[in-house]
Amino acid sequence: MAIAVPSPLRSPVFRAWWTALQLSNAGTWMQQVAAGWLVFEATNSAAAVGLLGLAQRGPSLFLTPLGGRLADQLDRRVVLAVTLAAQLAAAIGLTLVATFTDADPWPLIVLSCAGGIAQALQYPAQLATISALVPPEELHTAVSLNSAGFNLARVLGPAAAGGLLLMSNGAAICFALNAASFALPLLVLRRLPAASAGSRTATATVRSGIAHARSSPPLRRLIVGCAVFTFCAAPLTILAPAYAHALGGGPDALGGLLAAFGAGAMLGAVAVVRISRRLGRGRVIASAMAGYAAFGLVAALAPSPLLAALPCALAGACWLGVFTTTNASIQVITADHLRGRMLALYLWALVGPMAISGVVVGWIAGLAGTRAALASLSVPLAAYAAFALARPVPGIDAAGPEHDAADLQPVP
C-alpha cells in the first residue's frame, strides 16, 4: 500500500528547505545537550545549567521583536543567510574550546550566547518563510510538518549526543557536527523564491506590531498563553542534565529522556491537525496544556529514567500540540505584512520565558531538589489551562486574516 505524502512535501523547494532545516535542528540539539552536560559535569550545579539556558535563549527577550521587524522589512533570505552563518561560526568556536581547552563553563556560556543572538534574529524570518512556500490551504499542514521535523531532530540529536558523550572528546564531535549541519540550509537558501521577502513598509515597526497584538483578543490570548506554558513546561528539558542525574542516570539517560520527549512530540504532530479541525484550535491548545501539567508531574516524580520515559513522551506530545497549534493559529489569522512581527512575538513568548524559567527553577532546584522544583510547576499550568478552557476566544479558530487596521495607524 502506497504511503500518502503530505502535500507540502510534494513541492521540491519546500522539501529541500524542510530537510535542510531538520538536519540543522538535529545538530543544534546535539550542541545544546553536549554544552549542558559539560557545564553540569564541571559545576555539578542545576543553577549553572539554567544559566547556560539563559545564555542560549535569553537574547530572544530583547532581539526577537527586532528579528520580526527585519523579517517584515528586508529580504528574508538575507536575514537567514547572515544569522545561519553566525551560528556556524559560534559552533566552530565551541568545537575549538572543547578540543583544545579544559572546557571551562564560561567560554561555553559566552559562545552559546553568541549563537542565541543569531537564533533570536533568525527564527521570525524562518517561520514567516513557510507561508511563501505553500498555498494558504496547506499552511496548517506545513506548520505541523515543520514542528514534526523539529521534533524528529529532537529525537535524533539528543540520542546521538548521548552516545557521543560517552566517547573521548565526544562533546567536540557534537559541536563539529552542528557546525557542518549549517552548510545545507545555506545552500538551499538560494532556491527560495523572491516572494519570501517581507513587505518593506514604513509602518513595519516593532511598536506597531505590539500595538496590533494588544488590540487583538485572539492574538493576545495566543501569545500570553504561550508565555505561561513555556515558563511552566520548559524546565523539564532545560534542566534535563540535572533531572537525569536526579533519577540516577548519566549521559545515556539524558539522551534517552530527551529522545523520548521528542518522539512523543513527533507522534503528536501526526494527529494535531486532524484533532484541531474537530475540536477547534483554541480548545486543543488549552487541553494540551492540561495534559502537559499531568504528564509533567508524573515524569518529575518518576523513580527511574526508564519509568520516566513514557510520561516524558506524553508530555512531548502535549508540548507539540500547544506550540504547533499556536504557531498555525497566528499564521492563519495574521495578514502577510504583519506575519513576521506576530511570529516574533510568538517566539518571544516561547523563548523568553524559557530563558527566565531555567534560571528561576534551577535556583529552586538547588534549594528543594530538581524533581520537587519540576513537580511544583504543574499547579500554575493546570490552573491556566482550566481558565483557558472556561474562557475561550472564538477568533483563534478563524479561517483567515483578522482585521488589521490597527497596524496602519501610527503609534505616538
MOWOHU-V484313 format. One record per pair of residues at least 12 apart in sequence whose C-alpha atoms are under 10 Angstrom apart, sorted by the first residue. I is the first residue (numbers start at 0). J is the second residue. D is the distance in whole Angstrom. If there is no record, write none. Layout:
i=(I	I)
j=(J	J)
d=(D	D)
//
This chain:
i=(5	5	5	5	6	6	6	6	7	7	7	7	7	7	7	7	7	7	8	8	8	8	10	10	11	11	12	12	12	12	12	12	12	13	13	13	13	13	13	13	13	13	14	15	15	15	15	15	15	15	16	16	16	16	16	16	16	16	16	16	17	17	17	17	17	17	17	17	18	18	18	18	18	19	19	19	19	19	19	19	19	19	20	20	20	20	20	20	20	20	20	20	20	21	21	21	21	21	21	21	21	21	21	21	22	22	22	22	22	22	22	22	22	22	22	22	22	23	23	23	23	23	23	23	23	23	23	23	23	23	24	24	24	24	24	24	24	24	24	24	24	25	25	25	25	25	25	25	25	25	25	25	25	25	25	25	25	26	26	26	26	26	26	26	26	26	26	26	26	26	26	26	26	26	27	27	27	27	27	27	27	27	27	27	27	27	27	27	28	28	28	28	28	28	28	28	28	28	28	28	28	28	29	29	29	29	29	29	29	29	29	29	29	29	29	29	29	29	29	29	29	30	30	30	30	30	30	30	30	30	30	30	30	30	30	30	30	31	31	31	31	31	31	31	31	31	31	31	31	32	32	32	32	32	32	32	32	32	32	32	32	32	32	32	32	32	32	33	33	33	33	33	33	33	33	33	33	33	33	33	33	33	34	34	34	34	34	34	34	34	34	34	34	34	34	34	35	35	35	35	35	35	35	35	35	35	35	35	35	35	35	36	36	36	36	36	36	36	36	36	36	36	37	37	37	37	37	37	37	37	37	38	38	38	38	38	38	38	38	38	39	39	39	39	39	39	40	40	40	41	41	41	41	42	42	43	43	43	44	44	44	44	44	44	45	45	45	45	45	45	45	45	45	45	45	45	45	45	45	45	45	46	46	46	46	46	46	46	46	46	46	46	47	47	47	47	47	47	47	48	48	48	48	48	48	48	48	48	48	49	49	49	49	49	49	49	49	49	49	49	49	49	49	50	50	50	50	50	50	50	50	51	51	51	51	51	51	51	51	51	51	51	52	52	52	52	52	52	52	52	52	52	52	52	52	52	53	53	53	53	53	53	53	53	53	53	53	53	53	53	54	54	54	54	54	54	54	54	54	54	54	55	55	55	55	55	55	55	55	55	55	55	55	55	55	55	56	56	56	56	56	56	56	56	56	56	56	56	56	56	56	56	57	57	57	57	57	57	57	57	57	57	57	58	58	58	58	58	58	58	58	58	58	58	58	58	59	59	59	59	59	59	59	59	59	59	59	59	59	59	59	59	59	59	60	60	60	60	60	60	60	60	60	60	60	60	60	61	61	61	61	61	62	62	62	62	62	62	62	62	62	63	63	63	63	63	63	63	63	63	63	63	63	63	63	63	63	63	63	63	64	64	64	64	64	64	64	64	64	64	64	64	64	64	64	64	64	65	65	65	65	65	65	65	65	65	66	66	66	66	66	66	66	66	66	66	66	66	66	66	66	66	67	67	67	67	67	67	67	67	67	67	67	67	67	67	67	67	67	67	67	67	67	67	67	68	68	68	68	68	68	68	68	68	68	68	68	68	68	68	68	68	69	69	69	69	69	69	69	69	69	69	69	69	70	70	70	70	70	70	70	70	70	70	70	70	70	70	70	70	70	70	70	70	70	70	71	71	71	71	71	71	71	71	71	71	71	71	71	71	71	71	71	71	72	72	72	72	72	72	72	72	72	72	72	73	73	73	73	73	73	73	74	74	74	74	74	74	74	74	75	75	75	75	75	75	75	75	75	75	75	75	75	75	76	76	76	76	76	76	76	76	76	76	76	76	76	76	77	77	77	77	78	78	78	78	78	78	78	78	79	79	79	79	79	79	79	79	79	79	79	79	80	80	80	80	80	80	81	81	81	81	82	82	82	82	82	82	82	82	82	83	83	83	83	83	83	83	83	83	83	84	84	84	84	84	84	84	85	85	85	85	85	85	85	86	86	86	86	86	86	86	86	86	86	86	86	87	87	87	87	87	87	87	87	87	87	88	88	88	88	88	89	89	89	89	89	89	89	89	89	89	89	89	90	90	90	90	90	90	90	90	90	90	90	90	90	90	91	91	91	91	91	91	91	91	92	92	92	92	92	92	92	93	93	93	93	93	93	93	93	93	93	93	93	93	94	94	94	94	94	94	94	94	94	94	94	95	95	95	96	96	96	97	97	97	97	97	97	97	97	98	98	98	98	98	98	98	99	102	102	119	119	119	119	119	120	121	122	122	122	122	123	123	123	123	123	123	123	123	123	123	124	124	124	124	124	124	124	124	125	125	125	126	126	126	126	126	126	126	126	126	127	127	127	127	127	127	127	127	127	127	127	127	128	128	128	128	128	128	128	128	129	129	129	129	129	130	130	130	130	130	130	130	131	131	131	131	131	131	131	131	132	132	132	132	135	135	135	136	136	136	138	138	138	138	139	139	139	139	139	139	139	139	139	139	140	140	140	140	140	140	140	141	142	142	142	142	142	142	142	142	143	143	143	143	143	143	143	143	143	143	143	143	143	143	144	144	144	144	144	145	145	146	146	146	146	146	146	146	146	146	146	147	147	147	147	147	147	147	147	147	147	148	148	148	148	149	149	149	149	150	150	150	150	150	150	150	150	150	150	150	150	150	151	151	151	151	151	151	151	152	152	152	152	153	153	153	153	153	153	153	153	153	154	154	154	154	154	154	154	154	154	154	154	154	155	155	155	155	155	155	156	156	156	156	156	156	157	157	157	157	157	157	157	157	157	157	157	158	158	158	158	158	158	158	158	158	158	158	159	159	159	159	159	160	160	160	160	160	160	160	160	161	161	161	161	161	161	161	161	161	161	161	162	162	162	162	162	162	163	163	163	164	164	164	164	165	165	165	197	197	197	197	197	198	198	198	198	198	199	200	201	201	202	202	202	202	202	202	202	203	203	203	203	203	203	204	204	204	204	204	205	205	205	205	206	206	206	206	206	207	207	207	207	207	207	207	207	207	208	208	208	208	208	208	208	208	208	208	208	209	209	209	209	210	210	210	210	210	211	211	211	211	211	211	211	211	211	211	212	212	212	212	212	212	212	212	213	214	214	214	215	215	215	215	215	216	216	216	216	217	217	217	217	217	217	217	217	217	217	217	217	218	218	218	218	218	218	218	218	218	218	218	218	219	219	220	220	220	220	220	220	220	221	221	221	221	221	221	221	221	221	221	221	221	221	222	222	222	222	222	222	222	222	222	222	222	223	223	223	223	224	224	224	224	224	224	224	224	224	224	224	224	225	225	225	225	225	225	225	225	225	225	225	225	225	225	226	226	226	226	226	226	226	226	226	226	227	227	227	227	227	227	227	227	227	228	228	228	228	228	228	228	228	228	228	228	228	228	228	228	228	228	228	228	228	229	229	229	229	229	229	229	229	229	229	229	229	229	229	230	230	230	230	230	230	230	230	230	230	230	230	230	230	230	231	231	231	231	231	231	231	231	231	231	231	231	231	231	231	231	231	231	232	232	232	232	232	232	232	232	232	232	232	232	232	232	233	233	233	233	233	233	233	233	233	233	233	234	234	234	234	234	234	234	234	234	234	234	234	234	235	235	235	235	235	235	235	235	235	235	235	235	235	235	235	235	236	236	236	236	236	236	236	236	237	237	237	237	237	237	237	238	238	238	238	238	238	238	238	239	239	239	239	239	239	240	240	240	240	240	241	241	241	241	241	241	242	242	242	242	242	242	242	242	242	243	243	243	243	243	243	243	243	244	244	245	245	245	245	245	245	245	246	246	246	246	246	246	246	246	246	246	246	247	247	247	248	248	248	249	251	252	252	252	252	253	255	255	255	256	256	256	256	256	256	256	256	257	257	257	257	258	258	258	258	259	259	259	259	259	259	259	259	259	260	260	260	260	260	260	260	260	260	260	260	260	261	261	261	261	261	261	261	261	262	262	262	262	262	263	263	263	263	263	263	263	263	263	263	263	263	264	264	264	264	264	264	264	264	264	264	265	265	265	265	266	266	266	266	266	267	267	267	267	267	267	267	267	267	267	268	268	268	268	268	268	269	270	270	271	271	271	271	271	271	271	271	272	272	272	272	274	275	275	275	276	278	279	279	279	279	279	280	280	280	280	280	280	280	280	280	280	280	280	281	281	281	281	281	281	281	281	281	281	281	281	282	282	282	282	282	282	282	282	282	282	283	283	283	283	283	283	284	284	284	284	284	284	284	284	284	284	284	284	285	285	285	285	285	285	285	285	285	285	285	285	285	286	286	286	286	286	286	286	286	287	287	287	287	287	287	287	287	287	287	287	288	288	288	288	288	288	288	288	288	288	288	288	288	289	289	289	289	289	289	289	289	289	289	289	290	290	290	290	290	290	290	290	290	290	291	291	291	291	291	291	291	291	291	291	291	291	291	291	292	292	292	292	292	292	292	292	292	292	292	292	293	293	293	293	293	293	293	293	294	294	294	294	294	294	294	294	294	294	294	295	295	295	295	295	295	295	295	295	295	295	295	295	296	296	296	296	296	296	296	296	296	296	296	297	297	297	297	297	297	298	298	298	298	298	298	298	298	299	299	299	299	299	299	299	299	299	299	300	300	300	300	301	302	322	322	322	324	325	325	326	326	326	326	327	327	328	328	328	328	328	328	328	329	329	329	329	329	329	329	330	330	330	331	331	331	331	331	331	331	332	332	332	332	332	332	332	332	332	332	333	333	333	333	333	334	334	334	334	334	335	336	336	337	337	338	359	360	360	360	360	361)
j=(137	140	141	144	133	137	140	141	129	132	133	134	137	138	140	141	142	144	133	140	141	144	132	133	132	190	132	133	187	188	190	191	192	128	129	131	132	133	141	187	190	191	132	183	184	186	187	188	190	191	129	132	183	184	185	186	187	188	190	191	129	141	144	145	148	149	184	187	145	148	183	184	187	180	181	182	183	184	185	186	187	188	125	145	148	149	152	180	181	183	184	185	187	145	146	147	148	149	150	151	152	153	180	184	148	149	151	152	155	156	177	179	180	181	182	183	184	83	149	152	156	176	177	178	179	180	181	182	183	184	148	149	150	151	152	153	155	156	177	180	181	148	149	150	151	152	153	154	155	156	157	158	159	160	176	177	180	90	152	153	155	156	157	159	160	173	174	175	176	177	178	179	180	181	86	90	114	152	153	156	157	173	174	176	177	178	180	181	149	152	153	154	155	156	157	158	159	160	173	174	177	257	152	153	155	156	157	158	159	160	161	163	164	170	172	173	174	175	176	177	254	90	93	94	111	156	157	160	170	171	172	173	174	175	176	177	178	51	52	55	111	156	157	160	170	173	174	177	237	156	157	158	159	160	161	164	170	173	174	236	237	239	240	250	253	254	257	97	157	160	161	163	164	169	170	171	172	173	174	240	250	254	48	51	52	93	97	102	104	107	108	111	170	171	173	174	47	48	49	50	51	52	104	107	108	170	237	238	239	240	241	48	160	161	164	170	239	240	241	249	250	253	97	101	102	103	104	107	164	170	240	50	51	102	103	104	105	107	108	240	51	104	238	240	241	244	104	240	241	101	102	103	104	103	104	240	241	244	240	241	361	362	364	365	237	238	239	240	241	242	244	357	358	360	361	362	363	364	365	368	369	238	241	357	358	359	360	361	362	363	364	365	104	108	238	357	358	361	362	104	108	237	238	239	240	241	357	358	361	234	237	238	241	353	354	355	356	357	358	359	360	361	362	108	354	355	357	358	359	361	362	104	105	107	108	109	111	112	237	354	357	358	108	111	112	115	234	237	238	353	354	355	356	357	358	361	108	111	112	115	237	350	351	352	353	354	355	356	357	358	107	108	109	110	111	112	113	114	115	116	354	108	109	110	111	112	113	114	115	116	117	118	119	350	353	354	111	112	114	115	116	118	119	347	349	350	351	352	353	354	355	357	112	115	116	119	347	350	351	352	353	354	355	112	113	114	115	116	117	118	119	120	347	350	351	354	115	116	117	118	119	120	122	343	344	346	347	348	349	350	351	352	353	354	116	119	344	346	347	348	349	350	351	352	353	354	355	116	119	120	347	351	115	116	117	118	119	120	121	343	347	116	117	118	119	120	121	122	123	205	340	342	343	344	345	346	347	348	350	351	119	120	123	204	205	206	208	209	339	340	341	342	343	344	345	346	347	119	120	123	204	205	339	340	343	344	78	117	118	119	120	121	122	123	124	205	339	340	342	343	344	346	119	120	121	122	123	124	126	127	203	204	205	208	337	338	339	340	341	342	343	344	345	346	347	120	123	124	197	199	202	203	204	205	206	208	337	338	339	340	341	343	120	121	123	124	196	197	199	203	204	205	339	340	120	121	122	123	124	125	126	127	128	195	196	197	198	199	203	336	337	338	339	340	342	343	123	124	127	195	196	197	198	199	200	202	203	204	335	336	337	338	339	340	196	197	198	199	200	201	202	203	204	336	339	124	195	196	197	198	199	200	124	193	194	195	196	197	198	199	121	123	124	125	127	128	188	191	193	194	195	196	197	339	124	125	128	185	188	189	190	191	192	193	194	195	196	197	124	188	189	196	117	120	121	122	123	124	125	196	117	118	120	121	122	123	124	125	128	184	185	188	121	184	185	186	188	189	117	120	121	185	114	115	116	117	118	119	120	121	122	114	117	118	120	121	178	181	182	184	185	114	117	178	181	182	184	185	113	114	115	116	117	118	181	110	111	113	114	115	116	117	118	121	177	178	181	114	117	174	175	177	178	179	180	181	182	110	113	114	178	181	107	109	110	111	112	113	114	115	117	174	177	178	110	111	113	114	171	173	174	175	176	177	178	179	180	181	110	171	174	175	176	177	178	179	106	107	110	111	174	175	178	106	107	108	109	110	111	170	171	173	174	175	177	178	107	168	170	171	172	173	174	175	176	177	178	171	174	175	110	171	174	168	169	170	171	172	173	174	175	168	169	170	171	172	174	175	171	170	171	343	346	347	350	351	343	343	339	342	343	346	338	339	340	341	342	343	344	345	346	347	195	196	197	338	339	340	342	343	195	339	342	142	145	326	330	338	339	342	343	346	195	196	197	330	335	337	338	339	340	341	342	343	191	192	194	195	196	197	338	339	141	142	145	195	330	142	194	195	330	331	335	338	191	192	193	194	195	196	197	335	191	192	194	195	330	331	399	331	398	399	327	328	330	331	271	272	275	323	324	326	327	328	330	331	268	269	271	272	273	323	327	327	268	272	323	324	326	327	328	330	265	267	268	269	270	271	272	319	320	322	323	324	326	327	265	268	269	272	323	268	323	264	265	267	268	319	320	322	323	324	326	261	262	264	265	266	267	268	269	319	323	261	264	265	268	261	264	265	319	258	260	261	262	263	264	265	266	267	268	315	316	319	258	261	262	263	264	265	266	258	261	262	265	254	257	258	259	260	261	262	264	265	254	255	256	257	258	259	260	261	262	263	264	265	254	255	257	258	261	262	173	177	254	257	258	261	173	250	251	253	254	255	256	257	258	259	261	250	251	252	253	254	255	256	257	258	259	261	173	251	254	255	258	172	173	174	250	251	253	254	255	173	249	250	251	252	253	254	255	256	257	258	250	251	252	253	254	255	250	251	254	249	250	251	254	249	250	251	335	336	337	338	339	335	336	337	338	339	336	336	407	409	336	337	406	407	408	409	410	336	337	339	340	406	407	337	340	406	409	410	340	341	343	344	340	406	409	410	411	337	340	405	406	407	408	409	410	411	337	338	339	340	341	343	344	405	406	407	410	340	341	344	406	405	406	408	409	410	337	340	341	402	403	404	405	406	407	408	333	337	340	341	344	403	405	406	405	403	405	406	394	401	402	403	405	392	393	394	395	281	328	329	332	391	392	393	394	395	396	397	401	325	328	329	332	333	341	344	345	392	394	395	401	392	395	281	325	387	391	392	394	395	281	284	321	322	324	325	326	328	329	345	348	392	395	325	326	329	341	342	344	345	346	347	348	349	344	345	348	349	284	285	288	321	325	345	348	349	380	383	384	387	284	288	321	322	325	326	344	345	346	347	348	349	350	352	344	345	346	347	348	349	350	351	352	353	288	348	349	352	353	379	380	383	384	284	285	287	288	289	291	292	318	321	322	348	349	352	353	376	379	380	381	383	384	288	318	321	322	348	349	350	351	352	353	354	355	356	380	348	349	350	351	352	353	354	355	356	357	359	360	376	379	380	288	291	292	295	352	353	356	357	360	373	374	375	376	377	378	379	380	381	288	291	292	295	314	315	318	352	353	356	373	376	377	380	318	349	350	352	353	354	356	357	360	373	376	353	354	355	356	357	358	359	360	361	369	372	373	376	257	260	295	296	298	299	311	314	357	360	369	370	372	373	374	376	253	256	257	260	311	315	353	357	353	354	356	357	358	360	361	356	357	358	360	361	364	369	373	252	253	254	256	257	369	252	253	254	256	257	253	361	364	368	369	370	256	298	299	304	364	368	369	370	373	255	256	257	303	304	307	369	370	304	369	299	302	303	304	368	369	370	299	300	301	302	303	304	305	306	307	369	370	302	303	304	303	304	305	304	304	303	304	305	308	304	304	305	308	304	305	307	308	309	310	311	312	308	311	312	315	308	311	312	315	307	308	309	310	311	312	313	314	315	308	309	310	311	312	313	314	315	316	317	318	319	311	312	313	314	315	316	318	319	311	312	313	315	316	308	309	310	311	312	313	314	315	316	317	318	319	311	312	313	314	315	316	317	318	319	320	312	315	316	319	312	313	315	316	319	312	313	314	315	316	317	318	319	320	323	316	317	319	320	323	324	316	316	320	283	316	317	319	320	321	323	324	320	323	324	327	320	320	324	396	396	396	324	393	395	396	397	320	321	323	324	325	327	328	393	394	395	396	397	321	324	325	328	387	388	391	392	393	394	395	396	324	384	387	388	389	391	392	393	395	396	317	320	321	324	325	388	317	318	319	320	321	322	323	324	325	384	387	388	317	320	321	380	381	383	384	385	386	387	388	389	391	317	320	321	381	384	385	387	388	314	315	316	317	318	319	320	321	322	324	384	314	317	318	320	321	377	380	381	382	383	384	385	387	317	377	378	380	381	382	383	384	385	387	388	313	314	316	317	318	320	377	380	381	384	310	311	313	314	315	316	317	318	320	321	377	380	381	384	314	317	374	375	376	377	378	379	380	381	382	384	310	313	314	374	377	378	380	381	307	309	310	311	312	313	314	315	317	374	377	307	310	311	312	313	314	315	317	373	374	375	376	377	310	311	314	370	371	373	374	375	376	377	378	309	310	311	314	374	377	310	311	312	313	314	370	373	374	311	369	370	371	372	373	374	375	376	377	370	371	373	374	370	370	345	346	349	395	345	395	341	342	345	346	342	395	394	395	396	397	398	399	400	341	342	345	395	396	399	400	342	399	400	395	396	397	398	399	400	401	394	395	396	397	398	399	400	401	402	403	399	400	401	402	403	399	400	401	402	403	400	403	406	403	406	400	372	372	373	375	376	373)
d=(9	8	8	8	9	7	8	8	10	8	6	9	7	8	7	6	10	8	10	10	8	9	8	8	10	10	7	10	8	9	7	7	9	10	8	10	6	8	9	10	10	8	10	9	9	10	7	9	9	10	9	10	9	7	10	9	6	7	9	8	9	9	8	7	8	9	9	10	10	8	9	8	10	8	8	9	5	5	9	9	7	9	9	9	8	8	9	9	8	8	6	10	10	8	10	9	6	6	9	8	6	9	9	9	9	9	10	7	10	9	9	10	6	8	10	8	9	10	9	8	10	9	7	9	8	5	6	8	8	7	9	6	9	9	6	8	10	8	9	8	9	9	8	9	8	4	6	8	6	4	8	10	9	10	9	8	8	10	8	9	9	6	9	10	9	7	8	9	6	4	8	8	6	8	9	9	10	9	9	8	9	9	8	9	6	9	8	9	10	7	6	9	9	5	6	9	9	8	9	10	8	10	9	9	8	5	5	8	7	5	8	9	10	9	9	6	7	10	8	7	9	8	9	10	9	8	9	8	8	9	9	6	5	9	8	6	9	9	9	8	8	9	9	9	10	9	9	10	9	8	6	9	10	7	8	9	9	9	10	10	9	9	8	9	8	8	9	10	9	6	8	9	7	8	5	8	9	7	8	10	9	10	9	8	10	9	9	9	9	7	8	8	7	9	9	9	9	6	9	10	7	8	9	9	9	10	9	9	9	7	9	8	10	9	8	9	9	6	9	9	8	9	9	10	7	9	7	9	9	8	10	10	8	8	8	5	9	8	9	9	10	9	10	7	7	10	10	9	10	10	8	7	7	10	8	10	8	10	10	8	8	9	9	8	10	7	9	8	6	9	10	9	9	9	5	7	9	7	7	9	8	9	9	8	6	8	8	4	5	8	8	7	9	10	10	10	8	8	9	10	10	8	7	9	8	8	8	8	7	9	7	7	10	10	8	9	8	4	4	8	8	5	8	8	8	9	7	6	9	8	10	9	9	8	5	9	7	8	9	9	9	9	9	9	9	10	10	6	9	8	6	9	9	6	8	10	9	9	8	9	10	10	9	10	8	4	7	9	7	7	9	6	7	9	6	4	8	9	7	9	8	8	9	9	5	5	8	7	5	8	10	9	9	9	10	8	9	8	9	6	8	8	8	10	10	6	7	9	7	5	9	10	8	7	8	9	10	7	6	9	8	5	7	7	9	9	6	5	9	9	6	9	10	9	8	9	7	7	9	8	5	8	10	9	10	8	6	9	9	6	6	9	10	9	10	8	10	9	6	8	10	7	5	8	10	8	9	9	9	10	8	8	10	7	9	9	6	6	10	9	9	9	10	9	5	6	8	8	7	10	9	9	5	7	9	7	6	10	9	9	9	8	8	9	6	9	9	9	9	6	9	9	5	6	9	9	7	9	7	9	9	7	10	8	8	10	8	9	9	7	4	7	7	6	7	9	8	8	10	7	10	10	9	8	9	8	5	7	10	9	9	9	8	9	9	8	5	4	7	7	5	8	10	9	10	9	9	9	9	10	10	6	6	6	10	9	9	10	7	6	10	8	8	9	9	8	10	8	9	9	9	10	8	9	9	9	9	6	5	9	10	8	9	9	7	6	9	9	10	10	10	9	5	7	10	9	9	8	9	10	8	4	5	6	8	10	6	9	9	6	7	7	5	7	8	6	6	4	6	8	9	7	9	9	9	9	10	6	6	8	6	10	9	8	9	7	4	6	9	9	9	9	5	8	8	7	10	10	9	9	6	5	7	10	8	9	9	10	7	8	10	7	9	8	10	7	7	10	10	9	10	9	10	8	7	10	10	7	9	10	9	10	8	6	8	10	7	7	10	9	8	8	9	9	6	9	7	9	8	9	9	9	9	10	9	5	7	9	7	6	9	9	7	8	10	7	10	7	9	8	7	10	9	9	7	9	10	8	8	7	10	9	6	9	10	9	9	8	5	8	9	6	7	10	9	8	8	8	10	10	9	8	5	8	8	6	8	9	9	8	7	10	10	9	6	7	9	6	6	9	9	9	10	8	8	8	10	8	10	9	6	7	9	6	5	9	10	10	10	9	7	6	9	9	6	9	9	9	7	10	9	9	9	8	7	10	10	7	8	9	7	10	6	8	10	9	10	10	8	5	7	8	5	6	9	9	8	8	9	9	9	8	10	7	9	7	5	9	10	8	10	7	10	9	6	9	10	10	9	10	10	9	8	8	9	10	9	10	9	9	8	8	9	6	7	9	6	5	9	9	7	10	9	9	9	9	6	9	9	9	10	9	10	8	9	9	9	9	8	7	9	10	8	9	9	8	8	10	6	6	9	9	7	9	9	9	9	5	8	9	10	9	7	7	9	8	10	9	10	8	8	9	8	9	9	8	9	6	5	9	10	9	8	8	9	8	10	8	9	9	10	10	7	10	8	8	10	7	10	9	8	9	5	8	8	8	10	10	9	7	10	10	9	9	10	10	7	9	7	6	10	9	10	10	6	8	9	8	7	9	9	10	6	8	9	8	9	7	8	10	9	9	9	8	8	10	7	7	10	8	6	10	9	9	9	7	5	8	8	5	8	8	9	10	10	7	9	9	9	8	10	9	9	5	7	8	6	5	9	10	9	9	10	8	9	6	7	10	8	6	9	9	8	9	9	10	7	6	9	8	5	8	9	9	9	9	9	7	4	7	7	5	6	9	9	8	9	10	9	7	8	9	9	10	8	9	8	10	10	10	9	8	5	7	9	6	6	10	9	10	8	9	8	5	6	9	7	6	9	10	8	9	7	9	9	9	6	10	8	9	9	7	10	10	9	5	5	8	7	4	7	10	9	10	8	6	10	10	8	10	9	9	10	10	7	8	9	9	7	8	8	7	9	9	8	8	6	9	10	10	8	8	10	10	10	10	7	7	8	7	9	8	8	9	8	8	9	10	8	9	10	9	7	10	9	10	10	9	9	7	9	9	9	8	6	8	8	7	6	10	7	9	9	6	7	9	9	9	7	10	10	8	8	8	9	7	7	10	10	8	9	10	9	10	7	8	5	6	9	10	10	10	9	7	8	10	9	9	10	10	7	10	9	9	9	9	9	7	9	8	9	9	9	9	9	9	6	8	5	5	9	9	9	9	9	7	9	9	8	10	9	10	9	8	10	10	10	9	10	9	9	7	10	8	8	9	10	10	10	6	9	8	8	8	9	9	8	8	10	9	9	9	7	6	9	9	6	9	10	9	7	10	9	9	9	9	9	10	8	10	10	8	9	8	9	10	8	7	7	10	10	7	9	9	6	6	10	9	10	8	9	8	4	6	8	8	6	8	10	8	9	8	10	9	7	8	10	10	10	10	7	10	9	9	9	8	9	9	8	9	9	10	9	6	10	8	9	10	9	10	9	7	6	8	9	6	6	9	10	8	9	9	8	9	9	5	5	8	7	5	8	10	9	9	10	9	10	10	8	10	9	8	7	10	9	9	10	9	5	7	9	7	6	10	9	7	8	8	9	10	8	10	8	9	9	7	8	8	9	9	9	9	6	9	7	8	10	10	10	7	9	10	7	6	9	9	7	8	10	9	7	9	9	10	8	10	9	8	9	10	9	10	9	9	10	7	9	10	10	9	7	8	10	10	10	9	8	9	9	6	10	10	9	10	7	9	9	7	9	8	9	10	6	9	8	8	10	9	6	9	10	10	9	9	9	10	7	9	9	10	8	9	10	9	6	7	9	9	8	10	9	7	10	10	10	9	9	10	9	9	9	8	7	7	9	9	8	6	5	6	9	10	9	10	9	9	7	7	8	7	10	10	10	10	6	8	9	9	8	9	8	7	8	7	6	9	10	7	8	9	8	9	9	9	9	8	10	9	6	7	9	6	5	9	9	8	8	8	8	5	4	7	7	5	8	10	9	10	9	7	10	9	6	8	9	9	9	6	9	7	8	10	9	9	8	4	6	7	5	5	8	9	8	10	7	8	8	4	4	7	7	5	8	9	8	7	8	9	10	9	7	9	9	9	10	8	5	7	9	6	7	10	7	10	7	7	8	10	10	10	9	8	9	10	8	6	9	8	8	9	9	8	10	10	9	8	9	9	10	10	9	8	6	10	9	9	10	6	8	9	7	9	10	7	6	9	9	8	8	9	8	8	7	7	8	9	6	7	10	10	8	6	10	7	9	10	9	9	9	7	7	8	9	9	9	9	10	6	5	8	9	7	7	9	9	9	10	9	8	10	9	8	5	8	9	6	6	10	9	8	9	9	10	7	9	9	7	9	10	8	5	7	8	6	6	10	10	8	9	7	8	8	7	10	7	7	10	8	6	9	9	8	9	10	7	5	8	8	5	7	10	9	8	7	9	6	9	10	10	10	8	9	9	9	8	5	8	8	5	7	10	9	8	8	8	10	8	9	9	10	8	4	7	9	6	6	9	9	9	10	8	10	7	9	9	8	10	9	5	7	9	6	5	9	9	10	9	10	7	7	10	9	6	9	10	8	7	10	9	7	9	10	9	9	9	7	5	8	8	6	9	9	6	9	10	8	10	5	6	9	9	8	9	9	8	9	8	5	7	9	6	5	9	10	10	6	8	9	7	9	10	9	10	8	10	8	9	10	7	7	9	10	10	9	6	7	8	9	9	10	7	7	8	8	10	10	9	8	9	8	9	9	8	7	5	6	9	8	8	8	6	7	5	4	5	9	10	7	5	6	9	8	8	5	7	8	7	9	10	9	8	8	10	10	6	8	10	9	9)
//
